[in-house]
């Protein structure tokens, strides 16, 4: 899915990026780029897990306090 206007300078005026699934991105990169992608994905997934845990705890606290 091309994203137009994502360049940061005049030199990149025609630059486009693509939004890919993790699996498609893994198919398109090679070498150490795969290592970087694996690491970034692991950090992203861990961040989602931490945020979900914090949200659960916040709901539990509000429930115990009788608020929503």
N, CA, C and O atoms as a GROMACS GRO file, in nm:
protein
  272
    1UNK      N    1   0.085  -0.116   0.000
    1UNK     CA    2   0.000   0.000   0.000
    1UNK      C    3   0.090   0.123   0.000
    1UNK      O    4   0.146   0.158   0.104
    2UNK      N    5   0.107   0.188  -0.112
    2UNK     CA    6   0.194   0.306  -0.119
    2UNK      C    7   0.142   0.421  -0.033
    2UNK      O    8   0.022   0.446  -0.026
    3UNK      N    9   0.235   0.490   0.031
    3UNK     CA   10   0.204   0.608   0.111
    3UNK      C   11   0.276   0.726   0.048
    3UNK      O   12   0.397   0.741   0.065
    4UNK      N   13   0.204   0.810  -0.024
    4UNK     CA   14   0.266   0.923  -0.094
    4UNK      C   15   0.298   1.037   0.002
    4UNK      O   16   0.234   1.051   0.106
    5UNK      N   17   0.398   1.118  -0.035
    5UNK     CA   18   0.432   1.235   0.044
    5UNK      C   19   0.506   1.202   0.173
    5UNK      O   20   0.500   1.279   0.269
    6UNK      N   21   0.574   1.089   0.176
    6UNK     CA   22   0.643   1.050   0.298
    6UNK      C   23   0.791   1.087   0.296
    6UNK      O   24   0.863   1.056   0.390
    7UNK      N   25   0.838   1.154   0.189
    7UNK     CA   26   0.977   1.198   0.182
    7UNK      C   27   1.003   1.310   0.281
    7UNK      O   28   0.911   1.382   0.320
    8UNK      N   29   1.129   1.325   0.320
    8UNK     CA   30   1.162   1.426   0.420
    8UNK      C   31   1.233   1.548   0.362
    8UNK      O   32   1.256   1.645   0.434
    9UNK      N   33   1.268   1.545   0.234
    9UNK     CA   34   1.336   1.659   0.174
    9UNK      C   35   1.301   1.667   0.026
    9UNK      O   36   1.235   1.578  -0.028
   10UNK      N   37   1.344   1.772  -0.038
   10UNK     CA   38   1.321   1.789  -0.181
   10UNK      C   39   1.381   1.672  -0.258
   10UNK      O   40   1.325   1.628  -0.358
   11UNK      N   41   1.496   1.623  -0.212
   11UNK     CA   42   1.560   1.509  -0.278
   11UNK      C   43   1.472   1.385  -0.277
   11UNK      O   44   1.488   1.297  -0.362
   12UNK      N   45   1.380   1.379  -0.183
   12UNK     CA   46   1.294   1.262  -0.170
   12UNK      C   47   1.149   1.294  -0.208
   12UNK      O   48   1.056   1.229  -0.161
   13UNK      N   49   1.130   1.394  -0.293
   13UNK     CA   50   0.995   1.437  -0.328
   13UNK      C   51   0.912   1.325  -0.390
   13UNK      O   52   0.790   1.322  -0.372
   14UNK      N   53   0.975   1.233  -0.459
   14UNK     CA   54   0.903   1.123  -0.523
   14UNK      C   55   0.911   0.993  -0.445
   14UNK      O   56   0.869   0.888  -0.493
   15UNK      N   57   0.964   1.000  -0.324
   15UNK     CA   58   0.978   0.881  -0.239
   15UNK      C   59   0.840   0.832  -0.196
   15UNK      O   60   0.754   0.912  -0.160
   16UNK      N   61   0.822   0.703  -0.199
   16UNK     CA   62   0.700   0.644  -0.143
   16UNK      C   63   0.740   0.530  -0.051
   16UNK      O   64   0.845   0.467  -0.069
   17UNK      N   65   0.658   0.505   0.048
   17UNK     CA   66   0.680   0.393   0.138
   17UNK      C   67   0.565   0.295   0.120
   17UNK      O   68   0.463   0.328   0.059
   18UNK      N   69   0.582   0.176   0.172
   18UNK     CA   70   0.477   0.076   0.163
   18UNK      C   71   0.452   0.018   0.301
   18UNK      O   72   0.545  -0.005   0.378
   19UNK      N   73   0.326  -0.004   0.332
   19UNK     CA   74   0.287  -0.067   0.456
   19UNK      C   75   0.272  -0.216   0.429
   19UNK      O   76   0.187  -0.257   0.350
   20UNK      N   77   0.354  -0.296   0.495
   20UNK     CA   78   0.356  -0.440   0.471
   20UNK      C   79   0.325  -0.517   0.598
   20UNK      O   80   0.343  -0.467   0.709
   21UNK      N   81   0.278  -0.639   0.580
   21UNK     CA   82   0.266  -0.727   0.694
   21UNK      C   83   0.408  -0.768   0.734
   21UNK      O   84   0.503  -0.753   0.657
   22UNK      N   85   0.421  -0.820   0.855
   22UNK     CA   86   0.552  -0.868   0.901
   22UNK      C   87   0.606  -0.975   0.806
   22UNK      O   88   0.723  -0.971   0.769
   23UNK      N   89   0.521  -1.070   0.768
   23UNK     CA   90   0.567  -1.178   0.682
   23UNK      C   91   0.614  -1.127   0.546
   23UNK      O   92   0.716  -1.172   0.494
   24UNK      N   93   0.539  -1.033   0.488
   24UNK     CA   94   0.580  -0.977   0.358
   24UNK      C   95   0.711  -0.899   0.372
   24UNK      O   96   0.798  -0.908   0.286
   25UNK      N   97   0.724  -0.824   0.479
   25UNK     CA   98   0.848  -0.750   0.502
   25UNK      C   99   0.966  -0.847   0.514
   25UNK      O  100   1.073  -0.821   0.459
   26UNK      N  101   0.946  -0.958   0.585
   26UNK     CA  102   1.053  -1.058   0.599
   26UNK      C  103   1.092  -1.117   0.463
   26UNK      O  104   1.209  -1.149   0.441
   27UNK      N  105   0.994  -1.132   0.374
   27UNK     CA  106   1.026  -1.185   0.241
   27UNK      C  107   1.107  -1.085   0.158
   27UNK      O  108   1.185  -1.124   0.072
   28UNK      N  109   1.087  -0.956   0.185
   28UNK     CA  110   1.150  -0.852   0.101
   28UNK      C  111   1.288  -0.808   0.149
   28UNK      O  112   1.362  -0.747   0.072
   29UNK      N  113   1.324  -0.836   0.273
   29UNK     CA  114   1.455  -0.794   0.322
   29UNK      C  115   1.550  -0.914   0.326
   29UNK      O  116   1.509  -1.029   0.318
   30UNK      N  117   1.679  -0.882   0.337
   30UNK     CA  118   1.776  -0.990   0.340
   30UNK      C  119   1.891  -0.955   0.436
   30UNK      O  120   1.904  -0.841   0.480
   31UNK      N  121   1.970  -1.055   0.466
   31UNK     CA  122   2.088  -1.034   0.550
   31UNK      C  123   2.055  -0.981   0.687
   31UNK      O  124   1.959  -1.025   0.751
   32UNK      N  125   2.136  -0.886   0.730
   32UNK     CA  126   2.118  -0.832   0.866
   32UNK      C  127   1.990  -0.751   0.880
   32UNK      O  128   1.945  -0.725   0.991
   33UNK      N  129   1.931  -0.711   0.767
   33UNK     CA  130   1.802  -0.640   0.775
   33UNK      C  131   1.696  -0.730   0.838
   33UNK      O  132   1.608  -0.680   0.909
   34UNK      N  133   1.704  -0.860   0.814
   34UNK     CA  134   1.610  -0.953   0.878
   34UNK      C  135   1.628  -0.951   1.030
   34UNK      O  136   1.530  -0.956   1.104
   35UNK      N  137   1.753  -0.945   1.076
   35UNK     CA  138   1.779  -0.939   1.220
   35UNK      C  139   1.718  -0.812   1.280
   35UNK      O  140   1.657  -0.817   1.387
   36UNK      N  141   1.735  -0.700   1.211
   36UNK     CA  142   1.680  -0.573   1.259
   36UNK      C  143   1.528  -0.580   1.264
   36UNK      O  144   1.466  -0.535   1.360
   37UNK      N  145   1.468  -0.636   1.159
   37UNK     CA  146   1.322  -0.649   1.156
   37UNK      C  147   1.271  -0.739   1.266
   37UNK      O  148   1.171  -0.708   1.332
   38UNK      N  149   1.338  -0.852   1.289
   38UNK     CA  150   1.298  -0.943   1.398
   38UNK      C  151   1.304  -0.872   1.534
   38UNK      O  152   1.213  -0.885   1.615
   39UNK      N  153   1.412  -0.797   1.556
   39UNK     CA  154   1.429  -0.725   1.682
   39UNK      C  155   1.320  -0.619   1.698
   39UNK      O  156   1.257  -0.609   1.804
   40UNK      N  157   1.299  -0.540   1.593
   40UNK     CA  158   1.198  -0.434   1.600
   40UNK      C  159   1.059  -0.493   1.624
   40UNK      O  160   0.980  -0.438   1.701
   41UNK      N  161   1.030  -0.604   1.558
   41UNK     CA  162   0.899  -0.667   1.577
   41UNK      C  163   0.883  -0.718   1.720
   41UNK      O  164   0.778  -0.702   1.781
   42UNK      N  165   0.988  -0.779   1.773
   42UNK     CA  166   0.984  -0.830   1.911
   42UNK      C  167   0.960  -0.716   2.010
   42UNK      O  168   0.883  -0.731   2.104
   43UNK      N  169   1.026  -0.604   1.990
   43UNK     CA  170   1.006  -0.487   2.077
   43UNK      C  171   0.863  -0.435   2.065
   43UNK      O  172   0.801  -0.401   2.165
   44UNK      N  173   0.812  -0.430   1.943
   44UNK     CA  174   0.675  -0.384   1.920
   44UNK      C  175   0.575  -0.475   1.991
   44UNK      O  176   0.485  -0.427   2.061
   45UNK      N  177   0.590  -0.605   1.974
   45UNK     CA  178   0.499  -0.701   2.038
   45UNK      C  179   0.508  -0.690   2.190
   45UNK      O  180   0.406  -0.693   2.258
   46UNK      N  181   0.629  -0.678   2.242
   46UNK     CA  182   0.645  -0.664   2.387
   46UNK      C  183   0.578  -0.536   2.437
   46UNK      O  184   0.518  -0.535   2.544
   47UNK      N  185   0.589  -0.429   2.361
   47UNK     CA  186   0.525  -0.303   2.398
   47UNK      C  187   0.374  -0.321   2.405
   47UNK      O  188   0.310  -0.272   2.498
   48UNK      N  189   0.316  -0.390   2.306
   48UNK     CA  190   0.172  -0.415   2.309
   48UNK      C  191   0.132  -0.496   2.432
   48UNK      O  192   0.029  -0.470   2.494
   49UNK      N  193   0.214  -0.595   2.467
   49UNK     CA  194   0.185  -0.678   2.584
   49UNK      C  195   0.191  -0.596   2.713
   49UNK      O  196   0.106  -0.611   2.800
   50UNK      N  197   0.290  -0.510   2.725
   50UNK     CA  198   0.303  -0.425   2.844
   50UNK      C  199   0.183  -0.330   2.853
   50UNK      O  200   0.125  -0.312   2.960
   51UNK      N  201   0.148  -0.269   2.740
   51UNK     CA  202   0.034  -0.177   2.740
   51UNK      C  203  -0.095  -0.249   2.779
   51UNK      O  204  -0.177  -0.194   2.852
   52UNK      N  205  -0.115  -0.372   2.730
   52UNK     CA  206  -0.234  -0.449   2.764
   52UNK      C  207  -0.235  -0.482   2.913
   52UNK      O  208  -0.340  -0.474   2.978
   53UNK      N  209  -0.120  -0.520   2.968
   53UNK     CA  210  -0.110  -0.550   3.111
   53UNK      C  211  -0.143  -0.427   3.194
   53UNK      O  212  -0.217  -0.436   3.292
   54UNK      N  213  -0.088  -0.313   3.156
   54UNK     CA  214  -0.116  -0.189   3.229
   54UNK      C  215  -0.263  -0.152   3.222
   54UNK      O  216  -0.321  -0.107   3.321
   55UNK      N  217  -0.324  -0.171   3.106
   55UNK     CA  218  -0.467  -0.140   3.091
   55UNK      C  219  -0.550  -0.233   3.179
   55UNK      O  220  -0.646  -0.190   3.242
   56UNK      N  221  -0.513  -0.362   3.182
   56UNK     CA  222  -0.585  -0.458   3.268
   56UNK      C  223  -0.575  -0.418   3.415
   56UNK      O  224  -0.674  -0.420   3.487
   57UNK      N  225  -0.455  -0.382   3.458
   57UNK     CA  226  -0.436  -0.342   3.598
   57UNK      C  227  -0.515  -0.217   3.630
   57UNK      O  228  -0.571  -0.205   3.739
   58UNK      N  229  -0.518  -0.124   3.537
   58UNK     CA  230  -0.593  -0.001   3.558
   58UNK      C  231  -0.742  -0.031   3.572
   58UNK      O  232  -0.809   0.026   3.658
   59UNK      N  233  -0.794  -0.120   3.487
   59UNK     CA  234  -0.935  -0.159   3.498
   59UNK      C  235  -0.963  -0.228   3.630
   59UNK      O  236  -1.066  -0.204   3.693
   60UNK      N  237  -0.872  -0.314   3.673
   60UNK     CA  238  -0.889  -0.383   3.802
   60UNK      C  239  -0.894  -0.284   3.917
   60UNK      O  240  -0.979  -0.296   4.005
   61UNK      N  241  -0.804  -0.185   3.916
   61UNK     CA  242  -0.802  -0.084   4.023
   61UNK      C  243  -0.933  -0.006   4.025
   61UNK      O  244  -0.991   0.017   4.131
   62UNK      N  245  -0.979   0.035   3.906
   62UNK     CA  246  -1.104   0.111   3.899
   62UNK      C  247  -1.222   0.027   3.947
   62UNK      O  248  -1.313   0.076   4.013
   63UNK      N  249  -1.219  -0.102   3.913
   63UNK     CA  250  -1.324  -0.193   3.955
   63UNK      C  251  -1.326  -0.207   4.107
   63UNK      O  252  -1.433  -0.207   4.169
   64UNK      N  253  -1.210  -0.219   4.167
   64UNK     CA  254  -1.201  -0.232   4.312
   64UNK      C  255  -1.243  -0.103   4.383
   64UNK      O  256  -1.293  -0.106   4.496
   65UNK      N  257  -1.222   0.010   4.316
   65UNK     CA  258  -1.260   0.139   4.374
   65UNK      C  259  -1.406   0.171   4.346
   65UNK      O  260  -1.458   0.270   4.398
   66UNK      N  261  -1.472   0.090   4.264
   66UNK     CA  262  -1.612   0.114   4.232
   66UNK      C  263  -1.634   0.218   4.127
   66UNK      O  264  -1.744   0.273   4.116
   67UNK      N  265  -1.531   0.249   4.047
   67UNK     CA  266  -1.545   0.345   3.938
   67UNK      C  267  -1.522   0.272   3.807
   67UNK      O  268  -1.468   0.161   3.804
   68UNK      N  269  -1.562   0.336   3.699
   68UNK     CA  270  -1.542   0.275   3.566
   68UNK      C  271  -1.455   0.361   3.479
   68UNK      O  272  -1.428   0.325   3.365
   0.00000   0.00000   0.00000
